[in-house]
Amino acid sequence: MTEANEIVKNARSVERLTTKEFAEQLFDNFFEMHGDRRFGDDPAIIGGVGLLDGSAVTVIGTQKGRDIKENVYRNFGSPHSEGYRKAIRLMKQAEKFNRPIVTFINTSGAFCDVESEDRGIGEAIAESLLVMSQLTVPILSIFIGEGGSGGALALAMGNKVWMMENAMYSVLSPEGFASILWKDSSRSKEAAEIMKLTPTDLLELEVIDKIIPETRRKVKLKKDEVLLKMRGEVAAALREMKQWDKETIVEQRQERFRKY
């Protein structure tokens, strides 16, 4: 299997660390919050507040399940409108209390059923991007699995954007790309090769800033080792960005995304 297809396979694995695991194991006393204060709660996005080195951090991310039952409950990590509006509520709360934000992304994209459209999924994604572009607190966005379409971008407008070694990030899935370009979804492996969706490709293109390793000398790291590495990297990044003034935070983020 080629590198791109191997990464697609690994990114979609149900064995990957989830947002909930990162939130509860990277941050102390993580407290999850629910609801968008308009319609309801969306289990496909979780968010709350935790402590890192004694400082409060807002943590938000898409959540997939480990098995069929949990994946159905989490809608396979594809958020509805209320999920993004919950995220927006927590981002604004973070700004109010001057807390940095860390987002974790693992989604094939936003859910596009009739109910989602009725509740304004496109508007919710657009609002999330607008709010993130203007927040005066630092944002660190990390792709921990699959990153697809606007559903992923809606939580990925960070001052720093990272990817785990076996994560992917693209405008749509390889299957969708193949269906549009060749009218044949079975050519998804071929599509993956030309989509530049791997962390190595995206680091070279300067779409992301860092790759978090999941292997050492081709040997898979244990989850505890990945978490320890991630905690140190996140803490260092937040310490760095904490030194920036509000104007610098906003200008750096907007300049970063305008170059695309």
GIGI-V94269 format. One record per helix or strand of 3 or more residues. SS is the DSSP state (~ for helix, > for strand). FROM is the first residue (numbers start at 0). LEN is the number of residues. If there is no record, write none. Layout:
ss/from/len
SS/FROM/LEN
SS/FROM/LEN
This chain:
ss/from/len
~/2/9
~/18/8
>/27/6
>/44/8
>/54/8
~/67/6
~/74/3
~/80/16
>/99/8
~/113/5
~/120/14
>/138/10
~/148/5
>/159/5
~/173/9
~/184/10
~/198/6
>/209/3
~/222/20
~/245/13
